[in-house]
Amino acid sequence: KFNSGYGSAATAYGCRAWVNFNGTGTVAIRESGNVSSITDVGTGNYTVNFAVNMPDVNYSCTSNAVKGGGAPSQSNSVGAYYREDRVLVSGIELYTVTFAGSLIDPTFVMATIIR
């Protein structure tokens, strides 16, 4: 607990893992924290493997992706999601999907794990 400027000491919940990776071709981590590797499961499907396991599966994952190719638009925006049955202490499986609902390998995939 610490006083983070809100007037009283409170429990702080930290980022336990994060990653920014290229999802096209041979997947490659650009930068990360507590992520040992990325597994390319198939088109638009990746497993983010943690270097140190989470204490349980009750964490929060925020993820996003972009196809690349210039200014944000509907043609290059991609949703990044996870399956609730693939949230593990050792990692999390992500899916990247176009607005039309097709799986896609985007240029940028990012995820943040809070616990």
TORNU-7917 format. One line per 4 residues: number of its first residue (from 0); their letters; for each residue z, x, y of N, C-alpha, C. Coordinates in Angstrom, 2 decimals, padded with zeros to 5 digits. Example, Ala and Ser with C-alpha at 12.3 -4.5 7.8 and 13.67 -1.06 7.14 Angstrom:
% residues 2
0> as> 007.80:013.19:-005.69:007.80:012.30:-004.50:007.80:013.20:-003.30 | 007.08:012.85:-002.25:007.14:013.67:-001.06:007.87:012.90:000.03
This chain:
% residues 115
0> kfns> 000.00:000.84:-001.19:000.00:000.00:000.00:000.00:000.88:001.24 | -000.68:000.40:002.27:-000.67:001.09:003.55:-001.06:000.11:004.64 | -000.74:000.46:005.87:-001.09:-000.36:007.02:-002.48:000.09:007.48 | -003.45:-000.76:007.25:-004.82:-000.40:007.61:-005.23:-000.98:008.96
4> gygs> -004.24:-001.31:009.78:-004.54:-001.80:011.11:-004.38:-003.29:011.29 | -003.93:-003.97:010.26:-003.75:-005.42:010.34:-002.31:-005.81:010.64 | -001.45:-004.83:010.89:-000.09:-005.12:011.31:000.96:-005.05:010.23 | 000.56:-004.91:008.98:001.55:-004.78:007.91:000.94:-004.03:006.73
8> aata> 001.80:-003.48:005.90:001.33:-002.76:004.72:000.85:-003.76:003.68 | -000.29:-003.49:003.09:-000.85:-004.36:002.07:-001.55:-003.51:001.01 | -001.74:-004.07:-000.17:-002.43:-003.38:-001.23:-003.89:-003.18:-000.85 | -004.38:-001.98:-001.07:-005.79:-001.67:-000.81:-006.54:-001.64:-002.13
12> ygcr> -007.70:-002.25:-002.17:-008.53:-002.26:-003.37:-009.75:-001.39:-003.10 | -009.91:-000.38:-003.91:-010.94:000.59:-003.63:-012.21:000.43:-004.43 | -013.22:001.10:-003.96:-014.49:001.17:-004.67:-014.28:002.09:-005.88 | -014.42:001.56:-007.08:-014.18:002.33:-008.31:-015.43:003.01:-008.82
16> awvn> -016.61:002.50:-008.43:-017.88:003.12:-008.81:-018.97:002.59:-007.89 | -019.99:003.42:-007.66:-021.15:002.99:-006.88:-022.34:003.84:-007.29 | -023.53:003.29:-007.06:-024.74:004.02:-007.42:-025.92:003.55:-006.58 | -026.81:004.48:-006.29:-028.09:004.21:-005.64:-029.11:004.94:-006.52
20> fngt> -030.04:004.18:-007.14:-031.00:004.84:-008.03:-032.41:004.29:-007.89 | -033.38:005.09:-008.33:-034.78:004.71:-008.37:-035.02:004.02:-009.71 | -035.46:002.77:-009.68:-035.67:002.02:-010.91:-037.08:002.06:-011.45 | -037.97:002.83:-010.82:-039.36:002.90:-011.29:-039.58:004.15:-012.13
24> gtva> -040.53:004.08:-013.05:-040.85:005.23:-013.90:-039.62:005.69:-014.67 | -039.35:006.99:-014.63:-038.13:007.52:-015.23:-037.01:007.29:-014.22 | -036.04:006.43:-014.57:-034.98:006.11:-013.62:-034.23:007.38:-013.23 | -033.83:007.43:-011.96:-033.16:008.62:-011.45:-032.10:008.21:-010.43
28> ires> -030.89:008.71:-010.63:-029.80:008.46:-009.69:-030.03:009.31:-008.45 | -030.01:008.66:-007.27:-030.08:009.40:-006.01:-028.70:009.95:-005.67 | -027.73:009.07:-005.67:-026.33:009.44:-005.42:-025.45:008.43:-006.13 | -024.22:008.84:-006.44:-023.31:007.92:-007.13:-021.88:008.43:-007.06
32> gnvs> -020.98:007.57:-007.43:-019.58:007.92:-007.59:-019.07:007.22:-008.85 | -018.50:007.96:-009.78:-017.99:007.47:-011.06:-019.08:006.80:-011.90 | -020.31:007.24:-011.76:-021.41:006.78:-012.61:-021.97:008.00:-013.32 | -021.94:007.96:-014.66:-022.40:009.12:-015.43:-023.90:009.10:-015.65
36> sitd> -024.47:007.89:-015.80:-025.91:007.79:-016.07:-026.37:006.35:-015.91 | -027.69:006.19:-015.88:-028.34:004.89:-015.86:-029.21:004.82:-017.11 | -029.14:003.72:-017.84:-030.00:003.52:-019.00:-031.06:002.50:-018.64 | -032.32:002.85:-018.83:-033.44:001.93:-018.60:-033.62:001.12:-019.88
40> vgtg> -033.17:-000.14:-019.86:-033.23:-001.00:-021.04:-034.60:-001.63:-021.22 | -035.30:-001.84:-020.11:-036.63:-002.46:-020.13:-037.02:-002.78:-018.70 | -038.15:-003.43:-018.50:-038.59:-003.78:-017.16:-037.52:-004.61:-016.45 | -037.06:-004.11:-015.29:-036.07:-004.82:-014.50:-034.71:-004.96:-015.15
44> nytv> -034.36:-004.10:-016.08:-033.11:-004.19:-016.82:-032.51:-002.80:-017.00 | -031.30:-002.61:-016.46:-030.65:-001.29:-016.46:-029.18:-001.43:-016.84 | -028.65:-000.41:-017.47:-027.20:-000.33:-017.68:-026.66:000.80:-016.83 | -025.67:000.49:-016.01:-024.97:001.48:-015.20:-023.76:001.92:-016.04
48> nfav> -023.72:003.20:-016.44:-022.65:003.72:-017.29:-021.62:004.44:-016.43 | -020.35:004.05:-016.55:-019.29:004.65:-015.76:-018.86:005.99:-016.35 | -018.52:006.94:-015.49:-018.00:008.24:-015.94:-016.57:008.06:-016.47 | -015.79:007.22:-015.80:-014.43:006.88:-016.23:-014.37:005.37:-016.37
52> nmpd> -013.98:004.89:-017.55:-013.93:003.45:-017.81:-013.05:002.71:-016.81 | -013.39:001.45:-016.57:-012.53:000.56:-015.79:-011.33:000.17:-016.66 | -010.19:-000.21:-016.05:-009.03:-000.58:-016.86:-009.25:-001.87:-017.65 | -010.18:-002.72:-017.18:-010.52:-003.97:-017.86:-011.84:-004.45:-017.27
56> vnys> -012.29:-005.64:-017.66:-013.57:-006.15:-017.16:-013.41:-007.09:-015.97 | -012.24:-007.13:-015.39:-011.98:-008.02:-014.26:-012.25:-007.36:-012.92 | -013.43:-006.77:-012.80:-013.84:-006.13:-011.55:-014.95:-006.95:-010.90 | -015.28:-006.58:-009.70:-016.35:-007.26:-008.96:-017.51:-006.30:-008.78
60> ctsn> -018.72:-006.81:-009.00:-019.93:-006.01:-008.81:-020.80:-006.67:-007.75 | -021.19:-005.90:-006.77:-022.17:-006.33:-005.78:-023.39:-005.45:-005.96 | -024.56:-006.07:-006.07:-025.77:-005.28:-006.29:-026.93:-005.84:-005.47 | -027.87:-004.97:-005.17:-029.09:-005.40:-004.49:-030.21:-004.42:-004.81
64> avkg> -031.42:-004.81:-004.46:-032.58:-003.97:-004.76:-033.70:-004.29:-003.78 | -034.61:-003.34:-003.65:-035.82:-003.56:-002.83:-036.97:-002.82:-003.49 | -038.12:-003.43:-003.47:-039.31:-002.88:-004.10:-039.88:-001.71:-003.33 | -039.61:-001.64:-002.05:-040.19:-000.59:-001.22:-041.48:-001.06:-000.58
68> ggap> -042.03:-000.24:000.26:-043.31:-000.57:000.84:-043.24:-001.10:002.26 | -042.24:-000.69:003.03:-042.24:-001.06:004.43:-041.13:-002.00:004.83 | -041.40:-002.74:005.91:-040.40:-003.64:006.49:-040.02:-004.73:005.49 | -038.76:-005.18:005.53:-038.33:-006.24:004.62:-039.21:-007.47:004.74
72> sqsn> -039.59:-008.01:003.61:-040.39:-009.23:003.57:-040.17:-009.90:002.22 | -040.66:-011.11:002.07:-040.52:-011.79:000.79:-041.28:-011.05:-000.30 | -042.33:-010.33:000.06:-043.14:-009.64:-000.94:-042.46:-008.38:-001.49 | -041.51:-007.80:-000.76:-040.87:-006.60:-001.30:-039.37:-006.75:-001.50
76> svga> -038.82:-007.93:-001.29:-037.40:-008.15:-001.55:-037.20:-008.54:-003.01 | -036.14:-008.03:-003.59:-035.86:-008.23:-005.00:-034.39:-008.58:-005.14 | -034.06:-009.49:-006.01:-032.66:-009.80:-006.29:-032.16:-008.91:-007.41 | -030.89:-008.51:-007.33:-030.26:-007.71:-008.39:-029.04:-008.48:-008.87
80> yyre> -028.98:-008.72:-010.17:-027.94:-009.56:-010.75:-027.36:-008.90:-011.99 | -026.21:-009.39:-012.43:-025.66:-008.91:-013.69:-025.35:-010.11:-014.58 | -025.37:-009.88:-015.88:-025.03:-010.92:-016.85:-023.55:-010.85:-017.13 | -022.89:-012.01:-017.10:-021.44:-012.03:-017.31:-021.06:-011.54:-018.71
84> drvl> -021.94:-011.67:-019.69:-021.62:-011.19:-021.04:-021.92:-009.70:-021.21 | -022.41:-009.04:-020.15:-022.69:-007.60:-020.20:-021.87:-006.83:-019.17 | -020.70:-007.38:-018.83:-019.73:-006.69:-017.99:-018.76:-006.01:-018.95 | -018.77:-004.69:-019.00:-017.98:-003.92:-019.95:-017.06:-002.96:-019.22
88> vsgi> -016.03:-002.46:-019.88:-015.18:-001.44:-019.25:-015.95:-000.14:-019.07 | -016.97:000.09:-019.88:-017.74:001.33:-019.83:-018.98:001.26:-018.93 | -019.34:000.05:-018.46:-020.52:-000.08:-017.61:-020.89:-001.53:-017.40 | -022.01:-001.73:-016.71:-022.48:-003.08:-016.41:-024.00:-003.10:-016.48
92> elyt> -024.54:-004.20:-017.00:-025.99:-004.34:-017.12:-026.52:-005.12:-015.93 | -027.53:-004.56:-015.26:-028.14:-005.18:-014.09:-029.57:-005.63:-014.39 | -029.98:-006.70:-013.71:-031.34:-007.21:-013.79:-031.91:-007.29:-012.39 | -033.16:-006.92:-012.21:-033.81:-007.01:-010.91:-034.99:-007.96:-011.03
96> vtfa> -035.03:-008.95:-010.13:-035.96:-010.07:-010.26:-036.62:-010.35:-008.92 | -037.93:-010.65:-008.94:-038.65:-011.05:-007.74:-038.28:-012.48:-007.37 | -038.67:-012.91:-006.18:-038.42:-014.30:-005.77:-039.13:-015.28:-006.69 | -040.22:-014.85:-007.31:-040.96:-015.72:-008.24:-040.30:-015.79:-009.61
100> gsli> -039.27:-014.96:-009.84:-038.54:-015.00:-011.10:-038.98:-014.00:-012.14 | -039.83:-013.05:-011.78:-040.30:-012.04:-012.73:-039.43:-010.79:-012.66 | -039.13:-010.21:-013.81:-038.42:-008.94:-013.83:-039.33:-007.87:-013.25 | -038.72:-006.93:-012.48:-039.49:-005.89:-011.81:-038.68:-004.61:-011.74
104> dptf> -039.36:-003.48:-011.77:-038.72:-002.17:-011.58:-038.83:-001.81:-010.10 | -037.76:-001.99:-009.32:-037.83:-001.70:-007.89:-037.59:-000.23:-007.58 | -037.98:000.15:-006.38:-037.81:001.52:-005.91:-036.35:001.86:-005.65 | -035.61:000.89:-005.11:-034.21:001.11:-004.79:-033.35:000.06:-005.48
108> vmat> -032.35:000.51:-006.24:-031.35:-000.38:-006.82:-029.99:000.20:-006.46 | -029.10:-000.66:-005.94:-027.78:-000.22:-005.54:-026.73:-001.15:-006.14 | -025.58:-000.60:-006.52:-024.48:-001.41:-007.04:-023.16:-000.78:-006.62 | -022.19:-001.65:-006.35:-020.84:-001.24:-005.97:-019.84:-001.99:-006.83
112> iir> -018.88:-001.27:-007.40:-017.85:-001.87:-008.25:-016.51:-001.76:-007.53 | -015.87:-002.91:-007.33:-014.55:-002.96:-006.68:-013.54:-003.46:-007.71 | -012.38:-002.82:-007.75:-011.30:-003.25:-008.65:-009.99:-002.96:-007.99
